[in-house]
Amino acid sequence: MVLPPPGPHRAALITGASSGIGAEIARQLSRRGHHVVLVARRTEQLAELAEQLNGPSSVVGADLSNPADRAALPDRVSALGLEIDILVNNAGVATAGPVAAADPAAEVTVVEVDVAAVVDLCTRFVAGMVARRRGAVLNVASVGAYGPLPGQAVYGAAKAFVLSYTWALREELKPSGITVTAVCPGPVDTGFADALGLSMAEVGAALPKPLWLPADAVAKIAVDGLAAGKPVVVPGRLNRAAAVANYLTPRRLLLPVLARSHPSLKKK
């Protein structure tokens, strides 16, 4: 199982490509010669990224929390004269804080973007890959996928879903020669802290500096792992150790520690 080669009318579709890991994955695939289809709500940022890329690219504005926008993507890609050989489900949002104080709409949006969009787009684009007997899928999960995450209950559960779904999809697609990989980053400074209403000082106290990696390093490790046919990639040795510890530590011991250390659950 290897990364499909670039070719006429072939493309890689990257969701959440307007910034952070998604933008860096787009750069990585563009450097490898792939036509990249950049998908996100913020089309101005997508256009800026497209201008920076050396290879061909297309900009498609879409709100991944909207089922209608997701459903329209295959036809919009076909209208560009392209077939999707590489699908990167990177778009993600998160919330933080106790469930009892959460905004229901915001919590459901996390499920729509982080879970439903992954299932929706895989279901829509994988069938064509199977018919052509070539393709690759990269799903962006998280180190948080390896155990419950008090303070970000929905986000942790969503990423656990992505990891489980990726393992199952990979096994199903083996006979077709299609590779499927989950990348599980640790902390990356992509502006998530601001979006969650937390300061970098608060986040940094819970997640020590050695765990952090830049988005471009995560993107390269992710694409290299996909090209090598790896099932799961956890960038960074310390993050790999943290994932193992998170998975193996008894929940009765782990969860109180996580709850005490999560900045969104600390009393002000």
N, C-alpha and C positions, 0 to 999 in steps of 0.2 A: 504494500500500500504506500503510494507516494503522492505528492501534490500533483494534481493535473497540470500539464504544461499549458502555457498561454497559447492562444491561437486566434484566428479571425472569428469574430462573433462570440468569443468566449469571454466570461467576465467573473470577477469576484465581487460579491455583494457584502458590504460591511454596514451593519446598523450601528447607530450611535457614533458615527464617524466624525462628528463635528469637533471633537476634542479628546484629550486624554488617550487612553489605550486604543480606542477605535481609530482615531486619526493616525496613531503610530502604526497600527496594523495595516492601514491603508498604504502608508509609506513603504512598509516592508514588502507588501505584495506588488506595489507599483514598481519597486526596484527589481523585482523578479520578473518583470515584463508583463504583468497581468493588467488588463483593463479593469479598473475598479469602479464599482457603482457605489457612490457615497450616499447613505440614507440617514436622515435625522430631521428633526423639526427645524433646526436653525440653518436654513439654506444659505444665508450670507456667509457663515463660517465654512460651510461645505464648499462654497464657491472659492473662498480664499485658499482652502486646502487644495482644491483642484488645480488652481493656478501654480501652486508650488510643486506639483508632481511633474516628473519628466515624461511619464507615459500617459496613455489615454485614460480618461475618466468621465464619469457622468454623475450629475447631481440629481437626486430624487428626494424631494421634501415629503416627509410622512411622519405622522404621529403614531408611534408604535403602541400607544395605549388605546388607540382607536381601531376596533376590528375591521371597520370599513377601509381604512387606510392600508391595513395589512393585506386584506383581501385583494386590493387593487394592484399590489406590487408586481405580481407576475405579468399582468397585462402591460403595465408601464415599462417593465424591462423588455418584454417582447417588442413593444413599439420602438424601442431603441435598436432593435435588430440584434439583441444579445441573448445568449443562454448563460445561465448561472452554473458555473462549474465549482465555485468555491463559495460557501455561505458562512459568514461570520456573524453569529448572534452575540453582539457586544453590548447593545443598548441596555442600560440599566438605570434604575432609580432606587432610592432607599429612603427609609424613615428611621427616626430614632426616638426613643422614649418609651414609657410604659404603655402597654396596650390599653389600660383603663383610661388613659388621657389622650388616646390617639384620635386622629381625624379619620373616620371610616373611608371617605373618598380617597384620601391619600394612601391608606393601606391597600385598598383595592387596586389603585393605580400601580403600586409595586407588583402586585400579582399579574396585572395585565402586561406590563412591560417586561418583567424579569422571568415570568413563567409562560403566560399565554402566548406572547409574541414568539418565544423560542419554539413552542409546539406548533404554532400556526405556520411560521415560515419554514420550518423543517418539513412539515406535512406538504406544503405547497411546492417546495423546490426539490426535495429529495426524489420525488417520483421521476422527474426528468433526468436526474443524475443516474438513477437505476436504469432507465431506458437507454441511456447513452453508455452505460457501464463505465463511467468516470465521474469523479467528484470528490469533494472534501467538505467537511463541516467542522467548524471551530465554534464551540460554545464557551462563553466566558462565565465561569462560576466564581468561586472565592474560597479562600482558606476557611471562611466561615461556613462552608458547606459541610464540613466534617463534624459538626455538632451544633446543638441548639445555641442560640445567641440571645440571652436576655438583654433587653435594651434595644434590640433590633430583631424581634421575634419573627416578623414577616420576612425581612430580608434574608436572615439565616435560613429559614425554611425554604424560601424561593431558590436560593443557591444550592441547597441540598437536593431540591427537585431537579435542577439543571444537571447536577453531577450524576444522579441516578438515571435520568433520562438519557444522558449521553452514553453511559455504559450500555444500556439496553439497545439504543439505536445502533451503536457500533457493532454489537453482536449480530443484529438483524441484517446489517448491510455488508458484512464480511463476504458473502458469496458474490456480491456485485463489485468487489474491489474498491469500494468507497471507504475512505478513512474518516473517522470521527474522533475528535479530540476535545477534551475539556481542559481549559486553563484555569487554574485556581490561584489567582494572585493574593498576596498578602496586602498590606497597606501601600497604596500608591497615591501621591498627592495630585489628584485630578479635580480638586474643588469640591469633593464630596462633603468634607467637613463643613464648609460654608453652607452647602445645601441642606445639611442636617441641623443647622443652627448651633454648631459646636465650633469652638476655637481650635486651632492647630495645637495650642498648648494643652488643652483638655485631651485631645485625641492622642497627642504625643506621650502624655503621662500614662495612658493605658497601653499604647503600642510603642515600645522602645524603638529608637532610631535605627538599630541594626536590621529591623524587620522591613524597613521601607526600601523600595526600589523605584527608580524613575520609570515613567510610562514607556519610553522607547526601549529600555532593557526588557521589560515585561513583554512588549510586543514582539521583539526579536526572538525571545525564548519561546513564545507561543507559536509563532509561525514556523520556527525551526522544528518544534515538537510535532506540529501538524505534518510538516514535510517528511518527518522521520516515521510517521505512523504511530506515534505514542498515544496511548489511551487517555492519560492524564498528565498534565504538566503543572508543577507547583514551583514557580520561580523563587530561587533563593534557598540556600541550605537551612537557614533558621526558620523560614516559613514551612519548609518540608517537615522539619522537626516539630513545629507547632501543630501542623496538620495531624501528624501521627499521635502527638500527645492529646490533642483534642478528640481524636477518634477513639483512643484506647482508655483514657482516664474514665473511671466510673462516674456516671452523671451526678451521683449524690455528693461527690467530692468536687467535680468541675464546676457545676452550675452556680453554687454560692460564690465561688471565686470570680467567675465571669460577671455575675450580677453586681458584686461589690466594686469591680474595677471599671465597669462601663460608665463613661462620663455622663450619659443621658439619664442614668438612674441614681446618680449621686445627689444627695440633698444639697440644695443651694444655701 
